[in-house]
Amino acid sequence: MAKPFTRQASVQIAEVANRLIDPILARRAGINTLLLASWDEIAGEQFAGCSRPEKIRWPRQDGPSETGGGFSPGVLTVACEGARALFLMHQEAELISRVNGFFGFSAISQVRIVQKAIHEPSQKPGLRPLNTGEKRRLADMISDVEDPKLRQALERLGTGVIGRRGKGGT
């Protein structure tokens, strides 16, 4: 007999995913999912939608630091869109203060801003509407699929693949 479901034994998927992703992010970028999730609050309303943290480069620790604590603050790399990067550069001191406040200690001492697109384009370039013959051919290919959700997904996929090709589906 199976055990009845109890909330105490359940684990949220986000917790499991964060436990898997955090070590990889820490190793490759020096950041964690909590920083990424809290970025909108840290960056503030002015920069939330146009920036994101990319990595923190921590200095090599060959010996004790000047502070004697064995830790030196890192350099936070932030991607920012377009001209907003210039405005973010002028807010560097405040951003450092907010990030260090988030961590609860002086984690970073400098911000490096790279100018790049943050959002993906809303419409994929190169897609064209299918002509009648292409629609009919696609419908014939997926006509044997019984599950309506699977059929819809395959139709969207087929429309994207055929529509990406040159005129006439070739």
Backbone torsions as a table, in degrees:
resi	resn	phi	psi	omega
1	MET	NA	131.6	-177.8
2	ALA	-75.8	149.2	177.5
3	LYS	-70.1	142.0	176.6
4	PRO	-69.0	151.3	179.8
5	PHE	-67.4	130.3	174.5
6	THR	-128.4	144.0	-180.0
7	ARG	-67.0	-29.7	-178.0
8	GLN	-63.3	-32.9	-177.4
9	ALA	-88.4	-9.2	-177.2
10	SER	-81.8	149.4	179.7
11	VAL	-128.8	135.5	178.6
12	GLN	-71.2	145.0	-179.6
13	ILE	-61.2	-36.9	-180.0
14	ALA	-60.4	-37.9	178.5
15	GLU	-64.2	-44.0	179.5
16	VAL	-64.3	-45.9	180.0
17	ALA	-62.1	-43.3	179.4
18	ASN	-62.7	-39.1	177.6
19	ARG	-63.9	-30.7	178.4
20	LEU	-81.3	-39.6	-173.8
21	ILE	-81.9	-37.7	-175.5
22	ASP	-54.6	-45.6	179.2
23	PRO	-62.2	-35.3	179.2
24	ILE	-69.7	-45.9	177.5
25	LEU	-61.4	-41.4	-179.5
26	ALA	-63.4	-42.3	-178.1
27	ARG	-70.1	-42.9	-174.4
28	ARG	-88.1	-34.4	-173.3
29	ALA	-125.9	-8.2	179.8
30	GLY	72.6	14.0	179.7
31	ILE	-123.0	174.9	177.5
32	ASN	-132.5	169.6	-177.1
33	THR	-65.9	-27.9	178.4
34	LEU	-65.1	-39.5	176.3
35	LEU	-64.4	-43.8	179.1
36	LEU	-62.3	-43.4	-178.3
37	ALA	-67.9	-29.8	-177.4
38	SER	-95.4	3.3	-173.4
39	TRP	-58.0	-39.7	-178.5
40	ASP	-58.9	-39.8	178.0
41	GLU	-70.5	-41.1	-177.8
42	ILE	-66.9	-48.4	-176.2
43	ALA	-71.6	-25.2	-178.6
44	GLY	86.8	164.5	-175.6
45	GLU	-57.7	-34.8	-176.5
46	GLN	-66.1	-32.5	-173.8
47	PHE	-120.4	0.6	-176.0
48	ALA	-59.6	-45.0	-175.2
49	GLY	-84.0	-10.0	-174.5
50	CYS	-119.4	8.0	-179.3
51	SER	-143.4	161.1	174.4
52	ARG	-157.4	146.6	177.2
53	PRO	-74.1	139.4	180.0
54	GLU	-107.7	-45.2	179.3
55	LYS	-165.0	162.8	171.2
56	ILE	-121.2	123.0	178.0
57	ARG	-98.4	114.7	-179.5
58	TRP	-90.8	139.7	178.1
59	PRO	-67.9	150.7	177.3
60	ARG	-67.5	141.0	179.1
61	GLN	-108.1	93.7	178.0
62	ASP	-85.0	-27.7	-179.6
63	GLY	-157.4	-171.5	178.3
64	PRO	-64.4	143.2	179.7
65	SER	-77.7	175.1	179.8
66	GLU	-61.3	-29.0	-178.3
67	THR	-79.1	-11.7	178.7
68	GLY	82.9	-4.0	-177.7
69	GLY	-91.4	-7.8	-179.9
70	GLY	78.9	10.1	-179.5
71	PHE	-131.4	135.5	173.5
72	SER	-122.2	138.8	179.3
73	PRO	-62.4	153.7	-177.7
74	GLY	-100.1	-176.2	178.2
75	VAL	-113.0	119.5	179.9
76	LEU	-88.5	124.9	174.6
77	THR	-96.6	125.8	-178.7
78	VAL	-121.4	128.6	173.7
79	ALA	-87.1	136.3	-178.8
80	CYS	-142.1	142.9	-177.1
81	GLU	-82.4	138.9	167.8
82	GLY	45.8	-140.7	-175.9
83	ALA	-68.4	-15.8	178.7
84	ARG	-61.5	-25.2	179.4
85	ALA	-59.2	-38.8	178.8
86	LEU	-63.1	-43.7	179.2
87	PHE	-66.5	-36.3	178.4
88	LEU	-66.3	-36.4	177.7
89	MET	-59.7	-36.3	179.6
90	HIS	-72.7	-17.1	179.2
91	GLN	-103.1	15.8	-174.3
92	GLU	-55.6	-46.0	-177.9
93	ALA	-61.3	-42.3	179.0
94	GLU	-66.7	-40.0	178.8
95	LEU	-63.7	-42.3	177.0
96	ILE	-59.6	-44.7	179.4
97	SER	-61.0	-42.5	-179.2
98	ARG	-67.5	-42.2	179.5
99	VAL	-65.5	-44.5	178.6
100	ASN	-64.8	-35.4	174.5
101	GLY	-64.3	-37.3	177.2
102	PHE	-63.5	-45.7	-179.3
103	PHE	-74.2	-27.4	-179.1
104	GLY	89.2	7.4	176.0
105	PHE	-158.5	172.4	-179.1
106	SER	-76.3	81.6	-177.2
107	ALA	-80.1	-35.3	-179.2
108	ILE	-127.4	150.8	178.5
109	SER	-119.7	-11.0	-175.6
110	GLN	-150.3	151.6	175.4
111	VAL	-118.7	130.5	174.6
112	ARG	-108.5	122.2	-176.5
113	ILE	-105.8	126.6	175.1
114	VAL	-112.6	136.1	-177.5
115	GLN	-90.9	116.7	178.3
116	LYS	-161.6	163.8	179.7
117	ALA	-69.9	138.1	179.2
118	ILE	-100.1	-40.8	-176.1
119	HIS	-98.8	145.3	174.3
120	GLU	-75.4	147.5	175.9
121	PRO	-59.3	141.7	-175.5
122	SER	-70.1	-28.6	179.9
123	GLN	-121.4	131.6	-179.1
124	LYS	-74.6	130.7	-178.6
125	PRO	-71.0	153.5	174.4
126	GLY	87.4	-4.4	178.6
127	LEU	-84.3	136.8	178.9
128	ARG	-129.0	156.4	177.2
129	PRO	-67.3	146.3	179.6
130	LEU	-78.5	144.6	175.4
131	ASN	-81.7	174.2	-175.3
132	THR	-59.9	-42.3	-180.0
133	GLY	-63.8	-40.7	179.1
134	GLU	-67.4	-41.3	177.6
135	LYS	-61.2	-42.1	-179.7
136	ARG	-65.2	-44.0	179.7
137	ARG	-62.5	-42.1	178.3
138	LEU	-64.6	-43.0	178.9
139	ALA	-61.5	-38.8	177.7
140	ASP	-64.9	-38.3	-178.4
141	MET	-66.3	-34.4	-176.2
142	ILE	-104.4	8.5	-175.8
143	SER	-65.5	-26.8	-178.6
144	ASP	-82.5	-7.2	-179.3
145	VAL	-77.6	122.0	-175.1
146	GLU	-84.1	-37.7	-176.6
147	ASP	-71.5	119.9	-176.3
148	PRO	-63.5	-36.7	180.0
149	LYS	-67.8	-41.6	177.5
150	LEU	-64.8	-40.8	179.4
151	ARG	-62.4	-42.3	178.2
152	GLN	-63.6	-42.1	179.6
153	ALA	-64.1	-42.3	178.6
154	LEU	-66.9	-34.3	177.5
155	GLU	-65.7	-42.4	176.7
156	ARG	-63.3	-42.3	178.9
157	LEU	-63.2	-47.8	179.9
158	GLY	-61.8	-40.4	178.3
159	THR	-62.0	-41.8	179.0
160	GLY	-66.6	-42.5	-178.5
161	VAL	-69.1	-48.3	-178.3
162	ILE	-68.8	-39.9	-178.9
163	GLY	-68.7	-20.4	179.8
164	ARG	-78.7	-26.6	-179.9
165	ARG	-70.6	171.7	178.7
166	GLY	-65.4	177.5	-177.0
167	LYS	-58.2	136.8	179.2
168	GLY	85.8	4.5	174.5
169	GLY	78.9	18.4	179.3
170	THR	-112.3	NA	NA
